[in-house]
Amino acid sequence: MSDDKLLHIQELLESAAANLKTANSLMRDLTGVVDTDRERNVSRAIHAGASADGKVVEGIFDGQNMLDSDGQGYPVPANYASKSKLVEGDGMKLTITDEGKFIYKQIAPIPRKTVVGVLIQEDGQYKVLAEGKVYRVLLASVTFYRAEVGDQVTILLPDEGEAAWGAIDAVIPKHVAETAAKATLTGRSKDADGELSPTVEA
């Protein structure tokens, strides 16, 4: 190795040592920590926190996006929303890392209720008809549960208030739905027979 390279390396090391000393001095002034080992730990924690936390935004899930307090929308990955069964109105937190990565987390799920409906397709979109109303559902949810038009599904809705979106919770197997339907029809038939042919006591 040439003397020039060795000299250059030595200059770099001295510069790095000087920068580290200055940084430690500033850290000491900022934190009041004098212990060198603790200084290093605090420094690592600050750098790790800044890198991990990044920019944090909180908002409300609207069925597709997270809306912050200013009405700014942030697209929530459909796969995450489907698997997490996010319901319209759920509170969320978005962390935007220094690398530009978006990390979503559900932080305040609202009270929800479960209703049974039928999967339909309208205007090229999947929807669920339940309790006389139509609710939009994510395509990713339909795909994830392998649901088909005509299937009975259970969806999650806000316990109070109106909603335009539902979160698919489960798909009721067709043979179960058919058995339940037959049992209901049979029960109604028996009731009708009973009403038409009342028992006569002697």
TIRO-2110 file (N, C-alpha, C; in Angstrom, 1 decimal):
// TIRO-2110
0.8, -1.2, 0.0, N, 1, A
0.0, 0.0, 0.0, CA, 1, A
0.9, 1.2, 0.0, C, 1, A
0.6, 2.2, -0.8, N, 2, A
1.4, 3.4, -1.0, CA, 2, A
1.3, 4.3, 0.3, C, 2, A
2.3, 5.1, 0.4, N, 3, A
2.3, 6.1, 1.6, CA, 3, A
1.2, 7.1, 1.4, C, 3, A
0.8, 7.5, 0.2, N, 4, A
-0.3, 8.4, 0.0, CA, 4, A
-1.6, 7.9, 0.5, C, 4, A
-1.8, 6.6, 0.2, N, 5, A
-3.1, 6.0, 0.7, CA, 5, A
-3.1, 5.9, 2.2, C, 5, A
-2.0, 5.5, 2.8, N, 6, A
-1.9, 5.4, 4.2, CA, 6, A
-2.2, 6.8, 4.9, C, 6, A
-1.6, 7.8, 4.3, N, 7, A
-1.8, 9.2, 4.8, CA, 7, A
-3.3, 9.6, 4.7, C, 7, A
-3.9, 9.2, 3.5, N, 8, A
-5.3, 9.6, 3.3, CA, 8, A
-6.2, 8.9, 4.3, C, 8, A
-5.9, 7.6, 4.6, N, 9, A
-6.7, 6.9, 5.6, CA, 9, A
-6.5, 7.5, 7.0, C, 9, A
-5.3, 7.9, 7.3, N, 10, A
-5.1, 8.5, 8.6, CA, 10, A
-5.9, 9.8, 8.7, C, 10, A
-5.9, 10.6, 7.7, N, 11, A
-6.6, 11.8, 7.7, CA, 11, A
-8.1, 11.6, 7.9, C, 11, A
-8.6, 10.6, 7.2, N, 12, A
-10.1, 10.2, 7.3, CA, 12, A
-10.4, 9.8, 8.7, C, 12, A
-9.5, 9.0, 9.3, N, 13, A
-9.8, 8.5, 10.7, CA, 13, A
-9.7, 9.7, 11.7, C, 13, A
-8.8, 10.6, 11.5, N, 14, A
-8.7, 11.8, 12.4, CA, 14, A
-9.9, 12.6, 12.2, C, 14, A
-10.4, 12.8, 11.0, N, 15, A
-11.6, 13.6, 10.8, CA, 15, A
-12.8, 13.0, 11.4, C, 15, A
-12.9, 11.6, 11.3, N, 16, A
-14.0, 10.9, 11.9, CA, 16, A
-14.0, 11.0, 13.4, C, 16, A
-12.8, 10.9, 14.0, N, 17, A
-12.7, 11.0, 15.4, CA, 17, A
-13.1, 12.4, 15.9, C, 17, A
-12.7, 13.4, 15.1, N, 18, A
-13.0, 14.8, 15.5, CA, 18, A
-14.5, 15.0, 15.4, C, 18, A
-15.1, 14.5, 14.3, N, 19, A
-16.6, 14.6, 14.2, CA, 19, A
-17.3, 13.9, 15.3, C, 19, A
-16.8, 12.7, 15.7, N, 20, A
-17.5, 11.9, 16.8, CA, 20, A
-17.4, 12.7, 18.1, C, 20, A
-16.2, 13.3, 18.3, N, 21, A
-16.0, 14.1, 19.5, CA, 21, A
-17.0, 15.3, 19.6, C, 21, A
-17.1, 15.9, 18.5, N, 22, A
-18.0, 17.1, 18.4, CA, 22, A
-19.5, 16.6, 18.6, C, 22, A
-19.8, 15.5, 18.0, N, 23, A
-21.2, 15.0, 18.1, CA, 23, A
-21.5, 14.6, 19.6, C, 23, A
-20.5, 14.0, 20.3, N, 24, A
-20.7, 13.6, 21.7, CA, 24, A
-20.8, 14.8, 22.5, C, 24, A
-20.1, 15.9, 22.2, N, 25, A
-20.1, 17.1, 23.0, CA, 25, A
-21.5, 17.7, 22.8, C, 25, A
-22.0, 17.8, 21.6, N, 26, A
-23.4, 18.3, 21.4, CA, 26, A
-24.4, 17.5, 22.1, C, 26, A
-24.2, 16.1, 22.0, N, 27, A
-25.2, 15.2, 22.7, CA, 27, A
-25.2, 15.5, 24.2, C, 27, A
-24.0, 15.7, 24.7, N, 28, A
-23.9, 16.0, 26.2, CA, 28, A
-24.6, 17.2, 26.6, C, 28, A
-24.5, 18.3, 25.7, N, 29, A
-25.2, 19.5, 26.0, CA, 29, A
-26.7, 19.4, 25.9, C, 29, A
-27.1, 18.5, 24.9, N, 30, A
-28.5, 18.3, 24.6, CA, 30, A
-29.2, 17.5, 25.7, C, 30, A
-28.5, 16.4, 26.2, N, 31, A
-29.1, 15.5, 27.1, CA, 31, A
-28.7, 15.6, 28.5, C, 31, A
-27.6, 16.2, 28.7, N, 32, A
-27.1, 16.3, 30.1, CA, 32, A
-26.4, 15.1, 30.6, C, 32, A
-26.3, 14.1, 29.7, N, 33, A
-25.6, 12.8, 30.0, CA, 33, A
-24.1, 12.9, 29.9, C, 33, A
-23.4, 12.6, 31.0, N, 34, A
-22.0, 12.7, 31.0, CA, 34, A
-21.3, 11.3, 30.7, C, 34, A
-21.9, 10.3, 31.2, N, 35, A
-21.4, 8.9, 31.0, CA, 35, A
-21.2, 8.6, 29.6, C, 35, A
-20.0, 8.2, 29.2, N, 36, A
-19.7, 7.9, 27.8, CA, 36, A
-20.5, 6.8, 27.2, C, 36, A
-20.6, 5.7, 28.0, N, 37, A
-21.4, 4.5, 27.5, CA, 37, A
-22.8, 4.9, 27.3, C, 37, A
-23.4, 5.7, 28.2, N, 38, A
-24.8, 6.1, 28.1, CA, 38, A
-24.9, 7.1, 27.0, C, 38, A
-23.9, 7.9, 26.7, N, 39, A
-23.9, 8.8, 25.6, CA, 39, A
-24.1, 8.0, 24.3, C, 39, A
-23.3, 7.0, 24.2, N, 40, A
-23.4, 6.2, 23.0, CA, 40, A
-24.8, 5.6, 22.8, C, 40, A
-25.4, 5.1, 24.0, N, 41, A
-26.7, 4.4, 23.9, CA, 41, A
-27.8, 5.4, 23.6, C, 41, A
-27.7, 6.6, 24.1, N, 42, A
-28.7, 7.7, 23.8, CA, 42, A
-28.6, 8.0, 22.3, C, 42, A
-27.3, 8.2, 21.9, N, 43, A
-27.1, 8.5, 20.5, CA, 43, A
-27.7, 7.4, 19.5, C, 43, A
-27.5, 6.2, 19.9, N, 44, A
-28.0, 5.1, 19.1, CA, 44, A
-29.6, 5.1, 19.1, C, 44, A
-30.1, 5.3, 20.3, N, 45, A
-31.6, 5.4, 20.4, CA, 45, A
-32.2, 6.5, 19.6, C, 45, A
-31.5, 7.7, 19.6, N, 46, A
-32.1, 8.8, 18.9, CA, 46, A
-32.0, 8.5, 17.4, C, 46, A
-30.9, 7.9, 16.9, N, 47, A
-30.8, 7.6, 15.5, CA, 47, A
-31.8, 6.5, 15.1, C, 47, A
-31.9, 5.5, 15.9, N, 48, A
-32.8, 4.4, 15.6, CA, 48, A
-34.2, 4.9, 15.6, C, 48, A
-34.6, 5.8, 16.6, N, 49, A
-36.0, 6.3, 16.6, CA, 49, A
-36.3, 7.1, 15.4, C, 49, A
-35.3, 8.0, 15.0, N, 50, A
-35.6, 8.9, 13.9, CA, 50, A
-35.8, 8.0, 12.6, C, 50, A
-35.0, 6.9, 12.5, N, 51, A
-35.1, 6.1, 11.3, CA, 51, A
-36.4, 5.3, 11.3, C, 51, A
-36.8, 4.8, 12.5, N, 52, A
-37.9, 3.9, 12.6, CA, 52, A
-39.2, 4.6, 12.5, C, 52, A
-39.3, 5.8, 13.2, N, 53, A
-40.5, 6.5, 13.3, CA, 53, A
-40.8, 7.3, 12.1, C, 53, A
-39.9, 8.0, 11.5, N, 54, A
-40.1, 8.8, 10.3, CA, 54, A
-41.3, 9.7, 10.5, C, 54, A
-42.1, 9.9, 9.5, N, 55, A
-43.3, 10.8, 9.7, CA, 55, A
-44.5, 10.0, 10.0, C, 55, A
-45.2, 10.4, 11.0, N, 56, A
-46.4, 9.7, 11.5, CA, 56, A
-47.7, 10.5, 11.2, C, 56, A
-48.6, 9.9, 10.6, N, 57, A
-49.9, 10.5, 10.3, CA, 57, A
-51.0, 9.6, 10.8, C, 57, A
-52.0, 10.2, 11.4, N, 58, A
-53.2, 9.5, 11.9, CA, 58, A
-54.4, 9.9, 11.1, C, 58, A
-55.3, 9.0, 11.0, N, 59, A
-56.5, 9.3, 10.2, CA, 59, A
-57.6, 8.2, 10.4, C, 59, A
-58.6, 8.3, 9.5, N, 60, A
-59.8, 7.4, 9.6, CA, 60, A
-59.9, 6.6, 8.3, C, 60, A
-60.2, 5.3, 8.4, N, 61, A
-60.4, 4.5, 7.2, CA, 61, A
-61.7, 4.8, 6.6, C, 61, A
-61.8, 5.0, 5.3, N, 62, A
-63.1, 5.3, 4.6, CA, 62, A
-63.6, 4.2, 3.8, C, 62, A
-63.0, 3.0, 3.9, N, 63, A
-63.4, 1.9, 3.0, CA, 63, A
-62.3, 1.5, 2.0, C, 63, A
-61.5, 2.5, 1.6, N, 64, A
-60.4, 2.3, 0.7, CA, 64, A
-59.1, 3.0, 1.1, C, 64, A
-59.3, 4.2, 1.6, N, 65, A
-58.2, 5.1, 2.0, CA, 65, A
-58.2, 5.5, 3.4, C, 65, A
-57.1, 6.0, 3.9, N, 66, A
-57.0, 6.6, 5.2, CA, 66, A
-57.1, 8.1, 5.0, C, 66, A
-58.0, 8.8, 5.6, N, 67, A
-58.1, 10.3, 5.5, CA, 67, A
-57.6, 10.9, 6.8, C, 67, A
-56.7, 11.9, 6.6, N, 68, A
-56.2, 12.6, 7.8, CA, 68, A
-57.1, 13.7, 8.2, C, 68, A
-56.7, 14.5, 9.2, N, 69, A
-57.6, 15.5, 9.7, CA, 69, A
-57.9, 16.6, 8.7, C, 69, A
-57.0, 16.7, 7.7, N, 70, A
-57.1, 17.8, 6.7, CA, 70, A
-57.9, 17.2, 5.4, C, 70, A
-58.3, 16.0, 5.5, N, 71, A
-59.0, 15.4, 4.4, CA, 71, A
-58.1, 14.8, 3.3, C, 71, A
-56.8, 14.8, 3.6, N, 72, A
-55.8, 14.2, 2.7, CA, 72, A
-55.9, 12.7, 2.7, C, 72, A
-56.0, 12.1, 1.5, N, 73, A
-56.2, 10.7, 1.4, CA, 73, A
-54.9, 9.9, 1.2, C, 73, A
-54.7, 8.8, 1.9, N, 74, A
-53.6, 7.9, 1.7, CA, 74, A
-54.1, 6.5, 1.4, C, 74, A
-53.8, 6.0, 0.2, N, 75, A
-54.3, 4.7, -0.2, CA, 75, A
-53.8, 3.5, 0.7, C, 75, A
-54.7, 2.8, 1.2, N, 76, A
-54.4, 1.7, 2.1, CA, 76, A
-54.4, 0.4, 1.2, C, 76, A
-53.3, -0.4, 1.2, N, 77, A
-53.2, -1.6, 0.4, CA, 77, A
-54.4, -2.5, 0.6, C, 77, A
-55.0, -2.8, -0.5, N, 78, A
-56.3, -3.6, -0.4, CA, 78, A
-56.1, -5.0, 0.3, C, 78, A
-54.9, -5.6, 0.1, N, 79, A
-54.7, -6.9, 0.8, CA, 79, A
-54.6, -6.7, 2.3, C, 79, A
-54.0, -5.6, 2.7, N, 80, A
-53.9, -5.4, 4.2, CA, 80, A
-55.3, -5.1, 4.8, C, 80, A
-56.1, -4.3, 4.1, N, 81, A
-57.4, -3.9, 4.5, CA, 81, A
-58.3, -5.2, 4.6, C, 81, A
-58.1, -6.1, 3.6, N, 82, A
-58.9, -7.3, 3.6, CA, 82, A
-58.6, -8.2, 4.7, C, 82, A
-57.3, -8.5, 4.9, N, 83, A
-56.8, -9.4, 5.9, CA, 83, A
-57.1, -8.9, 7.3, C, 83, A
-57.0, -7.6, 7.5, N, 84, A
-57.2, -7.0, 8.8, CA, 84, A
-58.7, -6.7, 9.1, C, 84, A
-59.5, -6.9, 8.0, N, 85, A
-60.9, -6.7, 8.1, CA, 85, A
-61.2, -5.3, 8.7, C, 85, A
-60.6, -4.3, 8.0, N, 86, A
-60.8, -2.9, 8.4, CA, 86, A
-62.2, -2.5, 8.1, C, 86, A
-62.8, -1.8, 9.0, N, 87, A
-64.2, -1.3, 8.9, CA, 87, A
-64.2, 0.2, 8.7, C, 87, A
-65.1, 0.7, 7.8, N, 88, A
-65.2, 2.1, 7.6, CA, 88, A
-65.4, 2.8, 8.9, C, 88, A
-64.4, 3.8, 9.2, N, 89, A
-64.5, 4.5, 10.5, CA, 89, A
-63.4, 4.1, 11.5, C, 89, A
-62.7, 3.0, 11.2, N, 90, A
-61.6, 2.6, 12.0, CA, 90, A
-60.5, 3.7, 12.1, C, 90, A
-59.9, 3.9, 13.2, N, 91, A
-58.8, 4.8, 13.4, CA, 91, A
-57.5, 4.1, 13.0, C, 91, A
-56.6, 4.8, 12.2, N, 92, A
-55.4, 4.2, 11.7, CA, 92, A
-54.2, 5.2, 11.9, C, 92, A
-53.0, 4.6, 11.9, N, 93, A
-51.8, 5.3, 11.9, CA, 93, A
-50.9, 4.9, 10.8, C, 93, A
-50.4, 5.9, 10.1, N, 94, A
-49.5, 5.6, 9.0, CA, 94, A
-48.1, 6.2, 9.3, C, 94, A
-47.1, 5.3, 9.2, N, 95, A
-45.7, 5.7, 9.4, CA, 95, A
-45.0, 5.7, 8.0, C, 95, A
-44.5, 6.9, 7.7, N, 96, A
-43.7, 7.0, 6.4, CA, 96, A
-42.3, 7.1, 6.8, C, 96, A
-41.6, 6.0, 6.5, N, 97, A
-40.2, 5.9, 6.9, CA, 97, A
-39.3, 6.8, 6.1, C, 97, A
-38.0, 7.0, 6.6, N, 98, A
-37.1, 7.9, 5.8, CA, 98, A
-36.8, 7.3, 4.5, C, 98, A
-37.0, 6.0, 4.3, N, 99, A
-36.8, 5.4, 3.0, CA, 99, A
-38.0, 5.5, 2.1, C, 99, A
-39.1, 6.1, 2.6, N, 100, A
-40.3, 6.3, 1.8, CA, 100, A
-41.3, 5.1, 1.9, C, 100, A
-41.1, 4.2, 2.8, N, 101, A
-42.0, 3.0, 3.0, CA, 101, A
-43.2, 3.4, 3.8, C, 101, A
-44.4, 3.0, 3.4, N, 102, A
-45.6, 3.3, 4.1, CA, 102, A
-46.0, 2.1, 4.9, C, 102, A
-46.1, 2.3, 6.3, N, 103, A
-46.5, 1.2, 7.2, CA, 103, A
-47.8, 1.6, 7.9, C, 103, A
-48.9, 0.9, 7.6, N, 104, A
-50.2, 1.2, 8.2, CA, 104, A
-50.4, 0.3, 9.4, C, 104, A
-51.2, 0.9, 10.4, N, 105, A
-51.5, 0.1, 11.6, CA, 105, A
-52.9, 0.6, 12.1, C, 105, A
-53.7, -0.4, 12.4, N, 106, A
-55.1, -0.1, 13.0, CA, 106, A
-54.9, 0.2, 14.4, C, 106, A
-55.3, 1.4, 14.9, N, 107, A
-55.0, 1.8, 16.3, CA, 107, A
-56.3, 2.0, 17.1, C, 107, A
-57.5, 2.2, 16.4, N, 108, A
-58.7, 2.5, 17.1, CA, 108, A
-59.9, 1.9, 16.4, C, 108, A
-60.0, 0.5, 16.4, N, 109, A
-61.2, -0.1, 15.8, CA, 109, A
-62.5, 0.4, 16.4, C, 109, A
-63.5, 0.7, 15.6, N, 110, A
-64.8, 1.1, 16.1, CA, 110, A
-65.6, -0.1, 16.4, C, 110, A
-66.7, 0.1, 17.2, N, 111, A
-67.6, -1.1, 17.5, CA, 111, A
-68.2, -1.5, 16.1, C, 111, A
-68.3, -2.8, 15.9, N, 112, A
-68.8, -3.3, 14.7, CA, 112, A
-69.9, -4.3, 14.9, C, 112, A
-70.7, -4.6, 13.8, N, 113, A
-71.7, -5.6, 13.9, CA, 113, A
-71.6, -6.5, 12.6, C, 113, A
-72.1, -7.7, 12.7, N, 114, A
-72.0, -8.6, 11.6, CA, 114, A
-73.4, -8.8, 11.0, C, 114, A
-73.5, -8.7, 9.7, N, 115, A
-74.7, -9.0, 9.0, CA, 115, A
-74.5, -10.0, 7.8, C, 115, A
-75.5, -10.7, 7.5, N, 116, A
-75.4, -11.6, 6.4, CA, 116, A
-76.1, -11.1, 5.1, C, 116, A
-75.4, -11.2, 4.0, N, 117, A
-75.9, -10.7, 2.7, CA, 117, A
-75.5, -11.6, 1.6, C, 117, A
-75.8, -11.2, 0.4, N, 118, A
-75.5, -11.9, -0.8, CA, 118, A
-74.6, -11.1, -1.7, C, 118, A
-73.5, -11.8, -2.2, N, 119, A
-72.6, -11.1, -3.1, CA, 119, A
-73.2, -10.9, -4.5, C, 119, A
-73.2, -9.6, -5.0, N, 120, A
-73.7, -9.3, -6.3, CA, 120, A
-72.7, -8.5, -7.0, C, 120, A
-72.9, -8.3, -8.3, N, 121, A
-72.0, -7.5, -9.1, CA, 121, A
-72.9, -6.4, -9.8, C, 121, A
-72.5, -5.2, -9.6, N, 122, A
-73.3, -4.0, -10.1, CA, 122, A
-72.3, -3.0, -10.6, C, 122, A
-72.6, -2.5, -11.8, N, 123, A
-71.7, -1.5, -12.4, CA, 123, A
-70.2, -1.9, -12.5, C, 123, A
-70.0, -3.2, -12.7, N, 124, A
-68.7, -3.8, -12.8, CA, 124, A
-68.0, -3.9, -11.4, C, 124, A
-68.7, -3.7, -10.3, N, 125, A
-68.1, -3.7, -9.0, CA, 125, A
-68.8, -4.8, -8.1, C, 125, A
-68.0, -5.4, -7.2, N, 126, A
-68.6, -6.3, -6.3, CA, 126, A
-69.3, -5.6, -5.2, C, 126, A
-70.5, -6.0, -4.8, N, 127, A
-71.2, -5.4, -3.7, CA, 127, A
-71.9, -6.5, -2.9, C, 127, A
-72.3, -6.2, -1.7, N, 128, A
-73.1, -7.1, -0.9, CA, 128, A
-74.5, -6.5, -0.6, C, 128, A
-75.5, -7.3, -0.9, N, 129, A
-76.9, -6.8, -0.6, CA, 129, A
-77.2, -7.4, 0.7, C, 129, A
-77.4, -6.6, 1.7, N, 130, A
-77.7, -7.1, 3.1, CA, 130, A
-78.7, -6.1, 3.8, C, 130, A
-79.7, -6.7, 4.4, N, 131, A
-80.7, -5.9, 5.1, CA, 131, A
-81.3, -4.8, 4.3, C, 131, A
-81.5, -5.1, 3.0, N, 132, A
-82.2, -4.1, 2.1, CA, 132, A
-81.3, -3.0, 1.6, C, 132, A
-80.0, -3.1, 1.9, N, 133, A
-79.0, -2.1, 1.5, CA, 133, A
-77.9, -2.7, 0.7, C, 133, A
-77.2, -1.9, -0.1, N, 134, A
-76.1, -2.4, -0.9, CA, 134, A
-74.8, -1.8, -0.4, C, 134, A
-73.8, -2.6, -0.1, N, 135, A
-72.5, -2.2, 0.4, CA, 135, A
-71.4, -2.6, -0.5, C, 135, A
-70.5, -1.7, -0.8, N, 136, A
-69.3, -2.0, -1.6, CA, 136, A
-68.3, -2.8, -0.8, C, 136, A
-67.6, -3.7, -1.5, N, 137, A
-66.6, -4.5, -0.8, CA, 137, A
-65.4, -4.5, -1.7, C, 137, A
-64.2, -4.7, -1.1, N, 138, A
-63.0, -4.7, -1.8, CA, 138, A
-62.8, -5.9, -2.7, C, 138, A
-62.3, -5.7, -3.9, N, 139, A
-62.1, -6.8, -4.8, CA, 139, A
-61.1, -7.8, -4.2, C, 139, A
-60.1, -7.3, -3.5, N, 140, A
-59.1, -8.1, -2.9, CA, 140, A
-59.8, -9.1, -1.9, C, 140, A
-60.8, -8.6, -1.2, N, 141, A
-61.5, -9.5, -0.2, CA, 141, A
-62.3, -10.6, -0.9, C, 141, A
-62.9, -10.2, -2.0, N, 142, A
-63.7, -11.2, -2.8, CA, 142, A
-62.7, -12.3, -3.3, C, 142, A
-61.5, -11.9, -3.8, N, 143, A
-60.5, -12.8, -4.3, CA, 143, A
-59.9, -13.6, -3.2, C, 143, A
-59.6, -13.0, -2.0, N, 144, A
-59.0, -13.7, -0.9, CA, 144, A
-59.9, -14.8, -0.4, C, 144, A
-61.2, -14.5, -0.3, N, 145, A
-62.2, -15.6, 0.2, CA, 145, A
-62.7, -16.4, -1.0, C, 145, A
-62.3, -16.2, -2.2, N, 146, A
-62.7, -16.9, -3.4, CA, 146, A
-64.3, -17.0, -3.4, C, 146, A
-64.8, -15.8, -3.2, N, 147, A
-66.3, -15.7, -3.2, CA, 147, A
-66.8, -15.5, -4.7, C, 147, A
-68.0, -16.0, -4.9, N, 148, A
-68.6, -15.8, -6.2, CA, 148, A
-69.9, -15.2, -6.1, C, 148, A
-70.4, -14.5, -7.2, N, 149, A
-71.7, -13.9, -7.2, CA, 149, A
-72.7, -14.9, -6.9, C, 149, A
-73.6, -14.5, -5.9, N, 150, A
-74.6, -15.4, -5.5, CA, 150, A
-74.3, -16.1, -4.1, C, 150, A
-73.1, -16.0, -3.7, N, 151, A
-72.7, -16.6, -2.4, CA, 151, A
-73.2, -15.7, -1.3, C, 151, A
-73.5, -16.4, -0.2, N, 152, A
-73.9, -15.7, 1.0, CA, 152, A
-72.6, -15.4, 1.8, C, 152, A
-72.5, -14.2, 2.2, N, 153, A
-71.3, -13.8, 2.9, CA, 153, A
-71.7, -13.0, 4.2, C, 153, A
-70.8, -13.0, 5.2, N, 154, A
-71.1, -12.1, 6.3, CA, 154, A
-70.1, -11.0, 6.2, C, 154, A
-70.6, -9.8, 6.5, N, 155, A
-69.8, -8.6, 6.4, CA, 155, A
-69.8, -7.8, 7.7, C, 155, A
-68.7, -7.1, 8.0, N, 156, A
-68.6, -6.3, 9.2, CA, 156, A
-69.0, -4.8, 8.8, C, 156, A
-69.8, -4.2, 9.6, N, 157, A
-70.2, -2.8, 9.4, CA, 157, A
-70.1, -2.1, 10.7, C, 157, A
-70.0, -0.7, 10.7, N, 158, A
-70.0, 0.1, 11.9, CA, 158, A
-71.3, -0.2, 12.7, C, 158, A
-71.2, -0.3, 14.0, N, 159, A
-72.3, -0.6, 14.8, CA, 159, A
-73.3, 0.5, 14.8, C, 159, A
-72.9, 1.7, 14.6, N, 160, A
-73.8, 2.8, 14.5, CA, 160, A
-73.5, 3.7, 13.3, C, 160, A
-74.5, 4.4, 12.8, N, 161, A
-74.3, 5.2, 11.6, CA, 161, A
-74.4, 4.5, 10.3, C, 161, A
-74.3, 5.3, 9.2, N, 162, A
-74.4, 4.7, 7.9, CA, 162, A
-73.0, 4.4, 7.3, C, 162, A
-72.9, 3.5, 6.4, N, 163, A
-71.6, 3.1, 5.8, CA, 163, A
-71.9, 2.8, 4.4, C, 163, A
-70.9, 3.0, 3.5, N, 164, A
-71.0, 2.7, 2.1, CA, 164, A
-70.2, 1.4, 1.8, C, 164, A
-69.3, 1.1, 2.7, N, 165, A
-68.4, -0.1, 2.5, CA, 165, A
-68.6, -1.1, 3.6, C, 165, A
-68.5, -2.4, 3.3, N, 166, A
-68.5, -3.5, 4.2, CA, 166, A
-67.2, -4.3, 4.1, C, 166, A
-66.8, -4.9, 5.2, N, 167, A
-65.6, -5.7, 5.2, CA, 167, A
-66.1, -7.2, 5.3, C, 167, A
-65.7, -8.0, 4.2, N, 168, A
-66.1, -9.4, 4.2, CA, 168, A
-65.4, -10.1, 5.4, C, 168, A
-66.2, -10.8, 6.2, N, 169, A
-65.7, -11.5, 7.3, CA, 169, A
-65.6, -13.0, 7.0, C, 169, A
-66.6, -13.5, 6.2, N, 170, A
-66.5, -14.9, 5.9, CA, 170, A
-67.5, -15.2, 4.7, C, 170, A
-67.3, -16.3, 4.1, N, 171, A
-68.2, -16.8, 3.0, CA, 171, A
-68.9, -18.0, 3.5, C, 171, A
-70.2, -18.0, 3.5, N, 172, A
-70.9, -19.2, 4.0, CA, 172, A
-70.9, -20.2, 2.9, C, 172, A
-70.4, -21.4, 3.1, N, 173, A
-70.4, -22.5, 2.1, CA, 173, A
-71.8, -22.7, 1.5, C, 173, A
-71.8, -23.0, 0.2, N, 174, A
-73.1, -23.1, -0.4, CA, 174, A
-73.9, -24.2, 0.1, C, 174, A
-73.3, -25.4, 0.5, N, 175, A
-74.1, -26.5, 1.0, CA, 175, A
-74.7, -26.1, 2.4, C, 175, A
-74.0, -25.3, 3.1, N, 176, A
-74.5, -24.9, 4.4, CA, 176, A
-75.7, -23.9, 4.2, C, 176, A
-75.5, -23.0, 3.3, N, 177, A
-76.6, -22.0, 3.0, CA, 177, A
-77.8, -22.7, 2.4, C, 177, A
-77.6, -23.7, 1.5, N, 178, A
-78.7, -24.5, 0.9, CA, 178, A
-79.5, -25.3, 2.0, C, 178, A
-78.7, -25.9, 2.9, N, 179, A
-79.3, -26.7, 4.0, CA, 179, A
-80.2, -25.8, 4.9, C, 179, A
-79.6, -24.6, 5.2, N, 180, A
-80.4, -23.7, 6.1, CA, 180, A
-81.6, -23.2, 5.4, C, 180, A
-81.5, -22.9, 4.1, N, 181, A
-82.7, -22.5, 3.3, CA, 181, A
-83.8, -23.5, 3.2, C, 181, A
-83.3, -24.8, 3.0, N, 182, A
-84.3, -25.9, 3.0, CA, 182, A
-85.0, -26.0, 4.3, C, 182, A
-84.2, -25.9, 5.4, N, 183, A
-84.8, -26.1, 6.7, CA, 183, A
-85.8, -25.0, 7.0, C, 183, A
-85.5, -23.8, 6.6, N, 184, A
-86.4, -22.7, 6.7, CA, 184, A
-87.7, -22.9, 6.0, C, 184, A
-87.5, -23.3, 4.7, N, 185, A
-88.7, -23.6, 3.8, CA, 185, A
-89.5, -24.7, 4.4, C, 185, A
-88.9, -25.7, 4.9, N, 186, A
-89.6, -26.9, 5.5, CA, 186, A
-90.4, -26.5, 6.7, C, 186, A
-89.8, -25.6, 7.5, N, 187, A
-90.4, -25.1, 8.7, CA, 187, A
-91.6, -24.3, 8.4, C, 187, A
-91.5, -23.5, 7.4, N, 188, A
-92.6, -22.6, 7.0, CA, 188, A
-93.8, -23.5, 6.4, C, 188, A
-93.4, -24.5, 5.6, N, 189, A
-94.4, -25.4, 5.1, CA, 189, A
-95.2, -26.1, 6.2, C, 189, A
-94.5, -26.6, 7.2, N, 190, A
-95.1, -27.3, 8.3, CA, 190, A
-96.1, -26.3, 9.0, C, 190, A
-95.6, -25.1, 9.2, N, 191, A
-96.4, -24.1, 9.9, CA, 191, A
-97.7, -23.9, 9.1, C, 191, A
-97.5, -23.8, 7.8, N, 192, A
-98.7, -23.5, 6.9, CA, 192, A
-99.7, -24.7, 7.0, C, 192, A
-99.1, -25.9, 7.0, N, 193, A
-99.9, -27.1, 7.0, CA, 193, A
-100.7, -27.1, 8.4, C, 193, A
-100.0, -26.8, 9.4, N, 194, A
-100.6, -26.8, 10.7, CA, 194, A
-101.7, -25.8, 10.8, C, 194, A
-101.5, -24.7, 10.2, N, 195, A
-102.6, -23.6, 10.2, CA, 195, A
-103.8, -24.0, 9.4, C, 195, A
-103.5, -24.7, 8.3, N, 196, A
-104.6, -25.1, 7.4, CA, 196, A
-105.3, -26.3, 8.0, C, 196, A
-104.6, -27.2, 8.7, N, 197, A
-105.2, -28.4, 9.2, CA, 197, A
-105.0, -28.5, 10.7, C, 197, A
-105.8, -27.7, 11.5, N, 198, A
-105.6, -27.6, 12.9, CA, 198, A
-106.0, -29.0, 13.5, C, 198, A
-105.5, -29.3, 14.7, N, 199, A
-105.8, -30.5, 15.4, CA, 199, A
-107.2, -30.4, 16.0, C, 199, A
-108.0, -31.4, 15.8, N, 200, A
-109.4, -31.4, 16.4, CA, 200, A
-109.5, -32.4, 17.5, C, 200, A
-109.8, -31.9, 18.7, N, 201, A
-109.9, -32.8, 19.8, CA, 201, A
-111.3, -33.3, 19.9, C, 201, A
-111.5, -34.6, 20.3, N, 202, A
-112.8, -35.2, 20.4, CA, 202, A
-113.5, -34.8, 21.6, C, 202, A
END
